[in-house]
Amino acid sequence: FIDMERGAKFITICNLILMGNVTYGFFLAQAKEILFQNITMTIAKGEHSTISIGIRPQSQENAIANVALSRWSHDLYFDNCVFNGLSEHGIETFNAYNVYMTEIKSTDCEGNGILLNCSYNVWINRIISIRCCTSATYAAVRFANDAGPNINIHYVYGESSGNGVFLASLLHR
């Protein structure tokens, strides 16, 4: 588990393989200009937790709506990230903007490949979800808690997964 100090900025993490039992692979709060490149995570539920999430960028406060924009995470880059066997989501954002992703692949995860909560200005090139969320509760990519506007996805592939794209709630700012 890597907990980036609140307000972390200008950090590049690349060519990383993370394995083990953790709640979060990476937890970021009020972060900016962060690059994840060539990341592979095979993680299971943490010893004292019921969840495992690959990467979670959010605002400084707990993940709640109506947080001042100056406290949101922004300018986040995800290039070639792979998530295997998580009990929740590969990437889950809450209060994030200017998020860029090239290829995100999730396999055998119980949650979403990508979950965008209250996030906007998001560009995703390719999402691949294989045997994820077979209960159909989640999806390869899910928008919730007032996500939007300006969410652009070029390609979604879901195989033996719940939903391909799940729109729970969108916001027009």
MOLIN-V108241 format. One record per helix or strand of 3 or more residues. SS is the DSSP state (H for helix, E for strand). FROM is the first residue (numbers start at 0). TO is the last residue. If there is no record, write none. Layout:
SS_FROM_TO, SS_FROM_TO
This chain:
E_8_20, E_23_28, E_31_43, E_52_57, H_68_70, E_72_83, E_90_106, E_113_129, E_138_143, E_150_158, E_162_166
